[in-house]
Amino acid sequence: MLNGKKLIEIRKGGFVNKGAELMLHSVLNKLKSEFPDAQYVMNPTTFSGSAPYLKRACLGFYQKVHLYKFGIQFGKFEFLIPLKIREMFGIVLNKDIDIVIDISGFSYGDQLGKYNTLELVNSLKKWKKNGTKVILMPQAFGPFESPKIKKKMRFVIENVDLIYARDQSSFDYLKSVCHKCLNIKKAPDISILTEGKVSDDFNILSNQFCIIPNARMIDKTDPKVRKVYLPFLISIAKYLYNKGHKPFILVHEGPKDLLLARKIRDSVSEHVKIIIESDALIIKAIIGKSSALISSRFHGVVSGLSQGVPALATSWSHKYQMLFEDYGFSEGILDLNLSENELFKKVDILLDESKKQKIVKLLNSKNEILKKESNKMWEEILHDLKDN
């Protein structure tokens, strides 16, 4: 509690990755509508720089302070800051927090190493002592082949109130760790219910077919994929440009994605626009206005499919395949080993109006189902939180 009001931490949100920002807006807007008198806190994530002060302050977040190194929180030093000083500057401690909402997206499993899981375990030990409710919102999990990570993940599952897998594979990975745990549930990505924010600066007449690159396709894949990824996107962009479909490149995260965007543009034409937008809600609206989409960013794909925009995607983890399966469009995953002719046949599906409209109809029908599931998830979460 802070000043007698419920204090809710939204954990692992950020502003550089637009998917992380979109999830942050999604959960914050929902919770504020249900708990208008609550106060909200966010970790400054000083070292990553993904959640700078001004961005947090604009959303009304209090500042969480803790001393942390190598997965260990040195909580006893936090109490050196007097309560009056903390209240004056909007600073809160771990012990003040009533509810933690984790919106990591994809942090826990063998693929991203043991550090994230270790950090969560150490945080949970403190939260458990404080009686804090902890909910892990829909995200990708696993696999858990490492015995150490599996053991730590079991502790996580047994000590959180609710944990939501975003897809069937992630659900199965969690169940493989603790098959009898009833707090493991499945629900769609939280951002599908969030509306975009239209910008008058976006010109749909000159920017029609959206391409979203992802530096993770280079640093999280094997050498063969790394080598062909950029030429693969360049081939698609050239094909679209030469056929008059006015491709544009949307930067979904930071300098590395921008570098890829510039390389694609420089290989195709100076007339191919690169769009850099700081507001994740505007980015979602831009995707929603696009005629079609090819994305290597997960939340770029989610923003497209959830708005009925036909999409294809490259993939570096199971979360992409599972997303397309949820939409009944598993052929939307692009194999980087395709020949140019095979690749262009795939792209042509999004250019053929009759085929495109069939996909749109499919996506819209699936969205009705997925949005009902998401609303059901929120009912479960709010029921649990209001009991707190």
C-alpha positions, 0 to 999 in steps of 0.5 A: 500500500502507498498512502492507503491505496492499492499499489500495482507493479507492472513488470517487464514493460518497456518503450523501445520494443513496441510490442512491450509498449503495446502490452504495457498500454493494454494492461494499464488501461484495463487495470485503471478502468477497474481500479481507478483509485490504485497507484501504479509502479514500474521498475526503471530498468536502468541498465537496459534503458527500455523504460526511461523516466519521462516515458514512465512519468507520462503514464503516472508511474511511481518509481520502484527502487531496489538494489540488485545485482546478479539475481540477488536483491539487497533489500535491507539497504532500501530502508535507508530511504525515509518514508517521507522522502519516498512519498515526496518523490514517488518512490516505492519499495518492494514491500509496498507492492500489493500486486505484481503483473508480469508482461514479459512476452518471452523471457522464461525458458532455455532459449533466453538463458537462466538469468531471467528465471533466476531473477524471477525466483528471487523476486518471488521469494520476497513477494511471498513474504510480503503476501503480494499477489503475482500474475504472469500475463499471457506470454511464450514460455519454454522449452525447459530442457535444462534441469536447473531452469526447469527446477526454478520454473517449477518454483515460479509456477507453484508460487504465482497466483495465475500464469497464462501461456499465450499458445498451446506449446507454451502451455504444454511446456509449463505443464511438463514442469508441473502437470498438476498445477491448476493455476496454469491457464491459456489465453491470447496475447493481451494486446488484441483487445487494444485499439490503435491510435490514428495519426494524420501523418501516415499516408496510406496512398503512398504506403500500402504494404507493410514490411517489419524487419527484426534483428532477432532473426540475425542474433537468435538464429543459426548461421544459415538463417542469418546469411539469407535473412536480409537478402530474403526481405530485400527480394520481397521488397523489390518484388512488391515495389516492381509490381506497384504495391508501394511497400514501406518499412516500419521500425518496430524496435530500435537502432538494429531494426532501423539498420536493417530497414535502411539496408532494405530501402537502399537495395530497392529504391529511395522511394521506399519509405522508412517509418519510425514512430515512437507511439506503439498505439500509432504503430498498431493503427498504421499496421491496421491501415496497411493492405497486407503485412510481412513481419518478423516482429511478433507483435507486428504480426499480432497487430496485423492479424488482430485487425484482420490484415493478411500477414506472412511472417518469418520466425525465430521461435515457436511463438510465431507458429503457434500464433498462426495456428490460433488463426487457422493460417499456419501457411502464413509462416515463411520458410527462408529456404524457399526459392524466389519463385516459391516465395513470390507465390506465397506473397501473391496470396496477399496480392490476389484480391479474392484470396486476400478476402478469404483470409480477411474473413478467416481472421475476423472469424478467429478474432471473435473467438480469441477476443472472447477468450481474452475477455474471459481471462480478464474476468478470471484475473479481476475476480482474483485481484478483487479478492485481494 
